[in-house]
Amino acid sequence: MTTIHYREIVYDGHTFNAEVVDEQSTFDLQQFAQACGQSPDWIIQLIEYDILSVDNTPEAHQFMGEDVARARKAYRLQRDFDASLAAVAVMLDLIDEVQQLRKQLKHFH
């Protein structure tokens, strides 16, 4: 089983708890949902909207630690903008494209 480390961060007089998840760790559906703080049904919806990609059934798939960040970002977008998962999928695609374009632009300079 994967261990998730919790760290306390103090910034500007405020205390925050942060989770550190190894990007190379793998999770089954239940562990992944727990790490994301969501239900397995919500995770399956992310897969249905192509927010997360799996190469087999969600129950048999091994999610990576890097998927946790994407799922949490999807949750924040859904919550903050009261957006549907279809809208979240578009937003994440655009965010990914902007990041890719910035990397390409950085290599030109």
C-alpha positions as CSV (number, residue, x, y, z in Angstrom):
1,M,0.0,0.0,0.0
2,T,1.2,3.5,-0.8
3,T,1.9,5.9,2.0
4,I,0.8,9.5,1.6
5,H,2.8,11.9,3.6
6,Y,1.2,14.9,5.2
7,R,3.2,18.1,5.8
8,E,2.3,21.2,7.7
9,I,3.2,24.4,5.9
10,V,3.2,27.8,7.5
11,Y,2.8,30.7,5.1
12,D,2.2,34.3,6.0
13,G,1.0,33.3,9.5
14,H,-1.4,30.7,8.2
15,T,-1.0,27.0,8.7
16,F,-1.9,24.6,5.8
17,N,-1.8,20.8,5.6
18,A,-0.4,19.5,2.3
19,E,-0.2,15.9,1.0
20,V,2.9,14.7,-0.8
21,V,2.1,11.9,-3.2
22,D,4.8,10.1,-5.1
23,E,4.1,10.5,-8.8
24,Q,5.4,7.0,-9.5
25,S,3.0,5.4,-7.0
26,T,0.1,3.4,-8.3
27,F,-3.4,3.2,-6.9
28,D,-6.4,1.0,-7.5
29,L,-9.7,2.7,-8.0
30,Q,-10.6,2.7,-4.2
31,Q,-7.2,4.0,-3.1
32,F,-7.2,6.6,-5.9
33,A,-10.7,7.9,-4.9
34,Q,-9.5,8.1,-1.3
35,A,-6.4,10.0,-2.3
36,C,-8.5,12.4,-4.3
37,G,-11.0,12.8,-1.5
38,Q,-13.8,11.7,-3.8
39,S,-16.0,8.7,-4.5
40,P,-15.2,6.0,-7.0
41,D,-18.3,7.0,-9.0
42,W,-16.9,10.5,-9.4
43,I,-13.6,9.1,-10.6
44,I,-15.5,6.9,-13.2
45,Q,-17.2,10.1,-14.4
46,L,-13.8,11.7,-15.0
47,I,-12.9,8.7,-17.1
48,E,-16.2,9.0,-19.0
49,Y,-15.5,12.6,-19.9
50,D,-11.8,11.8,-20.8
51,I,-10.5,13.9,-18.0
52,L,-8.6,10.8,-16.9
53,S,-7.5,8.2,-19.4
54,V,-7.4,4.5,-18.6
55,D,-6.3,1.7,-20.9
56,N,-8.7,-0.9,-19.4
57,T,-11.7,-0.9,-17.0
58,P,-11.5,1.6,-14.1
59,E,-11.7,-1.3,-11.6
60,A,-8.6,-3.0,-13.1
61,H,-6.6,0.2,-13.9
62,Q,-3.6,1.3,-11.8
63,F,-3.8,5.0,-11.4
64,M,-0.6,7.0,-11.1
65,G,0.3,9.6,-8.5
66,E,0.3,12.2,-11.2
67,D,-3.4,11.4,-11.9
68,V,-4.2,12.6,-8.4
69,A,-3.1,16.2,-9.3
70,R,-5.3,16.2,-12.4
71,A,-8.3,14.8,-10.6
72,R,-7.9,17.4,-7.8
73,K,-7.6,20.2,-10.4
74,A,-10.8,18.9,-12.1
75,Y,-12.6,19.0,-8.7
76,R,-11.4,22.6,-8.0
77,L,-12.5,23.8,-11.4
78,Q,-15.9,22.1,-11.0
79,R,-16.3,23.5,-7.5
80,D,-15.0,27.0,-8.1
81,F,-16.8,27.6,-11.4
82,D,-19.8,25.4,-10.7
83,A,-19.0,23.8,-14.0
84,S,-20.2,20.6,-15.5
85,L,-17.6,17.8,-16.1
86,A,-17.9,18.5,-19.9
87,A,-16.9,22.1,-19.2
88,V,-14.1,21.0,-16.9
89,A,-12.8,18.7,-19.6
90,V,-12.6,21.6,-22.1
91,M,-10.9,23.8,-19.4
92,L,-8.3,21.2,-18.7
93,D,-7.6,20.6,-22.4
94,L,-7.1,24.4,-22.8
95,I,-4.8,24.6,-19.7
96,D,-2.8,21.7,-21.0
97,E,-2.5,23.3,-24.5
98,V,-1.4,26.7,-23.0
99,Q,1.3,24.9,-20.9
100,Q,2.5,23.0,-23.9
101,L,2.7,26.2,-26.0
102,R,4.6,28.0,-23.2
103,K,7.1,25.2,-23.1
104,Q,7.6,25.4,-26.9
105,L,7.9,29.2,-26.7
106,K,10.5,28.9,-24.0
107,H,12.6,26.6,-26.2
108,F,12.6,29.2,-29.0
109,H,14.2,31.8,-26.8
